[in-house]
Amino acid sequence: MRSLFYTVTLLLIIFYSCGPAIQEIATNNANYNLDTSKMTQARVIDYSDLDGCSFILELDDGSKLQPLVLPEEFKKNGITVYVTFSFVKQPGVCMVGKIIEIDKITISEK
């Protein structure tokens, strides 16, 4: 009986501690009121011609960022977006810029 208790307890701990991390990505939707004044403006560039590359973000100063995940609705070459992100210590295959994880992203109205 005790081993069943310990087994169930262990399984519950594993189940709740290993759950997927939920990342909320705010899109250009009327349900989101994003303050773009605190976001970074970037241009989406298609780098799929290079091996291992996909879409990257190019900042106004020319620096390039490789998002781990870019939502499908933002995979359009040349569009301007506002984004908040955090840097990730992970090697990239594309080797064009720093790897980032997008926190929030929205299409620029300009």
C-alpha positions as CSV (number, residue, x, y, z in Angstrom):
1,M,0.0,0.0,0.0
2,R,2.8,2.4,0.8
3,S,4.6,1.7,-2.5
4,L,1.4,2.6,-4.4
5,F,1.2,5.9,-2.4
6,Y,4.8,6.7,-3.2
7,T,4.4,5.7,-6.9
8,V,1.3,7.9,-7.3
9,T,3.0,10.8,-5.5
10,L,6.1,10.5,-7.6
11,L,4.1,10.4,-10.8
12,L,2.1,13.5,-9.8
13,I,5.3,15.4,-9.1
14,I,6.8,14.4,-12.4
15,F,3.6,15.2,-14.3
16,Y,3.2,18.7,-12.8
17,S,6.9,19.7,-12.9
18,C,7.5,18.5,-16.5
19,G,4.5,20.2,-18.0
20,P,5.1,22.3,-21.2
21,A,6.1,25.9,-20.8
22,I,3.3,28.0,-22.2
23,Q,4.5,31.0,-24.2
24,E,1.9,33.6,-25.0
25,I,2.6,35.4,-28.2
26,A,0.4,38.3,-28.8
27,T,-0.5,38.8,-32.4
28,N,-1.9,41.8,-34.2
29,N,-5.4,41.2,-32.9
30,A,-8.0,43.5,-31.5
31,N,-8.0,41.6,-28.2
32,Y,-4.5,42.7,-27.4
33,N,-3.6,46.3,-26.4
34,L,0.2,46.3,-26.8
35,D,2.1,49.4,-25.9
36,T,4.6,49.4,-28.8
37,S,6.5,52.3,-27.3
38,K,8.3,49.7,-25.1
39,M,8.8,47.3,-27.9
40,T,11.7,47.0,-30.4
41,Q,10.9,47.7,-34.1
42,A,12.3,45.1,-36.6
43,R,11.9,44.0,-40.2
44,V,11.3,40.4,-41.0
45,I,13.8,39.1,-43.6
46,D,13.6,35.8,-45.5
47,Y,17.0,34.1,-45.2
48,S,15.9,30.7,-46.4
49,D,18.3,30.9,-49.3
50,L,21.1,30.2,-46.7
51,D,21.5,26.7,-45.3
52,G,19.8,26.2,-42.0
53,C,18.2,29.7,-42.1
54,S,14.6,30.8,-42.1
55,F,13.1,34.1,-41.3
56,I,15.1,36.5,-39.1
57,L,14.5,39.9,-37.6
58,E,16.7,42.8,-38.6
59,L,16.8,45.8,-36.2
60,D,17.1,49.4,-37.2
61,D,20.9,49.4,-36.4
62,G,21.4,46.5,-38.8
63,S,21.9,43.8,-36.2
64,K,20.1,40.5,-36.8
65,L,18.1,38.2,-34.5
66,Q,17.1,34.6,-35.0
67,P,13.8,33.8,-33.3
68,L,13.5,30.2,-32.0
69,V,9.8,30.3,-33.1
70,L,8.2,32.9,-35.4
71,P,4.5,32.5,-35.8
72,E,3.3,31.8,-39.3
73,E,1.4,35.0,-39.7
74,F,4.7,36.9,-39.3
75,K,6.6,34.9,-41.9
76,K,6.3,37.6,-44.6
77,N,9.4,39.0,-46.1
78,G,9.8,42.8,-45.6
79,I,7.0,43.4,-43.0
80,T,7.8,45.6,-40.1
81,V,7.0,44.3,-36.6
82,Y,7.2,45.4,-33.0
83,V,8.7,42.7,-30.7
84,T,9.8,42.0,-27.2
85,F,12.2,39.2,-26.7
86,S,14.8,37.6,-24.5
87,F,18.2,36.3,-25.6
88,V,18.7,32.5,-25.4
89,K,22.1,30.9,-24.9
90,Q,21.7,28.3,-27.6
91,P,23.8,27.7,-30.7
92,G,22.1,28.4,-34.0
93,V,22.4,26.6,-37.3
94,C,22.0,29.8,-39.4
95,M,24.8,31.7,-37.6
96,V,23.5,35.1,-38.7
97,G,22.6,36.7,-35.4
98,K,21.8,36.2,-31.8
99,I,19.2,33.6,-30.9
100,I,16.0,35.0,-29.2
101,E,12.8,33.8,-27.8
102,I,9.9,36.1,-28.7
103,D,7.7,37.2,-25.8
104,K,5.3,39.4,-27.8
105,I,5.1,40.4,-31.4
106,T,2.7,42.5,-33.5
107,I,2.7,43.9,-37.0
108,S,3.4,47.6,-37.4
109,E,0.6,49.7,-38.6
110,K,3.0,51.9,-40.6
